[in-house]
Amino acid sequence: MTNTNTNKERLYDVIKRPIITEKSMTGTADNKYTFEVRKDASKIEIAQAVELAYPNRKVKKVRTVYMPSHQKRMGMKFGRTQSGKKAIVTIVGDPIEELTGV
């Protein structure tokens, strides 16, 4: 029984935040939503996390993209941005109102 609780807690941590850009908002017309996710999250975990976070919606497809770090300059010093992973999730059902702004 504790295994299901720990699995559910992990699913809550899979999705970090939705990515709201002009390009990602054009995908919402086709029910495609973009989320920043954990680097070690699998496609199955991402699908389960989206279905858990947004009930009454079914995930049809999950596509993942690795975002590498980039070199950045701050004055005389050089540093790197943080690498990450994002997921483009296609859903079936009602659109997600919180992300579309409708």
N, C-alpha and C positions, 0 to 999 in steps of 0.2 A: 504494500500500500504506500509506503514511503517513496518507492521508485516513481510512481505516477505523480506524486507531489513535486519531487525534484525535477522531473521532466517538464512539468507545467511551469515551474519557476524558471527553468532554463529558457522555455519558449517566450516568456515575458521579456527576457534579456536579449533575444535574438535581434529584434528590430530596435535600432537606436533612434531613428527619426525619419520622417518622410522628407524627400528631397523635392523642394518646390522651386523649380526653374521654369523658364519659358518653354524649353524643349520638353521637360517632363509633363508640363500642363497640357501640351498638345496631344499627348498620349492618353489623357483621361477621356477623350472623346471615344476611344476604342476600349475603354475600361482597362487601361494599362497604367499602373501606379509604380512610382519609383521610391525605394526605401534604402537608407543606409543601414547595413546589417553588420553583424560580427564577422570577422575574417574567417573564423573556423566554422561558420554555419553552413549546413548543407542545404540543398534545394528542398528536400523534404521537410526539414526543420523550419525553413522560411515559409513554406506553404502552410504548415500547421500553425505557425505564429500569426500569420495574417488571418487565418480562419478563426483563431482564438480572439484576436484583437477586434475583428470586425465580424460579428455574428451575422447569420443569414446570408452569407456570401461564400461561394465556392471558388477555390483557386483552380484555374484551368492550366496555367503555364507559368513557370518561373525561369527567368534568365538572369544569370549573375555576371557581373563585370568586376574585375580586380582593378582598383585605382592605385597605381604606384605612387611613391612619394616623388616630389620634385625639389630641386635645389632652389633656394630662395636667398636673397641677399637683404640684410638689414644694415645699412650703412657700410662699414668696412668688413663686417662679419658675414659668413655664409652659414646657412643652416639648411635643414630639410623639412618639408611638410610631412604630415603623417600619412601613411598609406592606409587604404581601407578597401571596403567591398560594398558594392551596391547591387540591388536586386530589382529587376523590372518584373512586376507581378501582373498577370492578366487574370481578371476575375470574371465570374459569371454571376449575374444577379443585379441587384440594385447598385448604382454608383455610390462611392463613398463621399458623402456630402462634406465631411470635415476637410477633405483635401481639395475638392473642386471649388469650394466657396459658394455653392448654390444654396 
